[in-house]
Amino acid sequence: MVDFGHMLHQRGYVAATDGNLSVRLDDERIMVTPTCMSKSMLRTSDMVVVDLEGRRLAGNRDVSSELAMHLLIYRLRADVKGIVHAHPPTATGFAAAGLPLNQPLVCDAYRRFESAGDPLR
């Protein structure tokens, strides 16, 4: 998870302390990244292990308030083994502006999509 956190940050999918990752260790335990920490600075010792109710079993740091979303997914989907929750700055900007991600912003892009059969529709 440390390596994936570093990759998310290096590729610009998260900024500052945004986003979080988790992985199912077994039927009863989840490892999750801590809150308020840049994914570029994660170390193995920063990871936190919780049960499916969110109770900390191991680790010294606090977990994100978004842990509840991860735990719900794990409880509903036994086939899910890991979750990456990112906040790409560009996508966040679109969301804040109320703009959909599947619409071309300039006419040149629209013409290219139109001639290619518009794969976004």
C-alpha positions as CSV (number, residue, x, y, z in Angstrom):
1,M,0.0,0.0,0.0
2,V,2.9,2.3,0.6
3,D,4.1,1.9,-3.0
4,F,0.6,2.5,-4.3
5,G,0.2,5.6,-2.2
6,H,3.5,6.9,-3.6
7,M,2.4,6.1,-7.2
8,L,-0.9,7.9,-6.7
9,H,0.9,11.0,-5.5
10,Q,3.6,10.9,-8.2
11,R,1.0,10.6,-10.9
12,G,-1.1,13.5,-9.6
13,Y,-4.2,11.5,-8.6
14,V,-4.0,12.9,-5.0
15,A,-2.8,16.1,-3.6
16,A,-1.9,17.1,-0.1
17,T,-3.5,14.5,2.2
18,D,-6.3,13.6,-0.1
19,G,-7.5,10.0,-0.8
20,N,-7.0,6.8,1.0
21,L,-6.3,3.1,0.4
22,S,-7.3,-0.1,2.1
23,V,-6.8,-3.8,1.6
24,R,-8.7,-6.8,3.0
25,L,-6.2,-8.9,5.0
26,D,-8.7,-11.6,5.8
27,D,-12.4,-12.0,6.6
28,E,-12.2,-9.9,9.7
29,R,-9.3,-7.3,9.2
30,I,-8.7,-4.4,6.9
31,M,-5.4,-2.4,6.6
32,V,-6.0,1.2,5.8
33,T,-3.9,4.3,5.3
34,P,-3.9,6.9,8.1
35,T,-5.7,10.2,8.0
36,C,-4.0,13.6,7.5
37,M,-0.9,12.2,5.8
38,S,0.4,12.7,2.3
39,K,0.4,9.5,0.4
40,S,3.9,10.5,-0.8
41,M,5.2,10.2,2.7
42,L,3.7,6.9,3.8
43,R,5.7,4.3,5.5
44,T,4.8,0.7,6.5
45,S,4.7,1.7,10.1
46,D,2.0,4.3,9.3
47,M,-0.6,1.7,8.3
48,V,-3.6,1.0,10.6
49,V,-5.4,-2.4,10.9
50,V,-9.1,-2.3,11.8
51,D,-11.9,-4.8,12.1
52,L,-15.1,-4.7,10.0
53,E,-16.6,-2.3,12.6
54,G,-13.7,0.1,12.3
55,R,-12.1,-0.6,15.6
56,R,-8.4,-0.2,15.6
57,L,-6.5,-3.5,16.1
58,A,-3.0,-2.3,15.2
59,G,-1.2,0.9,14.4
60,N,-0.7,4.2,16.1
61,R,-2.4,6.6,13.7
62,D,-6.0,7.6,13.2
63,V,-7.9,6.4,10.2
64,S,-9.9,8.6,7.8
65,S,-13.5,9.4,8.4
66,E,-14.0,7.9,4.9
67,L,-13.2,4.5,6.4
68,A,-16.9,4.0,6.8
69,M,-17.4,3.9,3.0
70,H,-14.6,1.4,2.7
71,L,-16.1,-0.9,5.4
72,L,-19.5,-0.7,3.8
73,I,-18.1,-1.9,0.5
74,Y,-16.1,-4.7,2.1
75,R,-19.3,-5.9,4.0
76,L,-21.4,-5.8,0.9
77,R,-18.9,-7.3,-1.5
78,A,-16.8,-10.2,-0.3
79,D,-15.1,-10.3,-3.7
80,V,-13.5,-6.8,-3.1
81,K,-10.0,-7.2,-1.8
82,G,-8.8,-3.6,-2.0
83,I,-10.0,0.0,-2.5
84,V,-8.3,3.0,-3.9
85,H,-10.1,6.3,-3.2
86,A,-8.4,9.2,-5.0
87,H,-9.2,12.8,-5.5
88,P,-7.6,13.7,-8.8
89,P,-7.4,17.5,-8.8
90,T,-8.7,17.8,-12.4
91,A,-11.7,15.7,-11.6
92,T,-12.3,17.5,-8.4
93,G,-12.2,20.8,-10.3
94,F,-14.8,19.5,-12.7
95,A,-17.0,18.4,-9.8
96,A,-16.7,21.7,-8.0
97,A,-17.7,23.5,-11.2
98,G,-20.6,21.2,-11.8
99,L,-19.2,20.0,-15.1
100,P,-19.6,16.4,-16.3
101,L,-16.4,14.5,-17.3
102,N,-18.0,12.9,-20.3
103,Q,-18.6,16.1,-22.3
104,P,-16.0,17.7,-24.6
105,L,-15.0,21.3,-23.5
106,V,-13.8,22.6,-26.9
107,C,-15.1,22.2,-30.4
108,D,-11.9,20.5,-31.6
109,A,-12.4,17.7,-29.1
110,Y,-16.0,17.3,-30.1
111,R,-15.1,17.0,-33.8
112,R,-12.6,14.3,-33.0
113,F,-15.1,12.4,-30.9
114,E,-17.8,12.8,-33.6
115,S,-15.5,11.4,-36.3
116,A,-14.4,8.5,-34.0
117,G,-18.0,7.5,-33.2
118,D,-17.8,9.4,-29.8
119,P,-16.6,6.7,-27.4
120,L,-17.9,8.8,-24.5
121,R,-21.5,8.3,-25.3
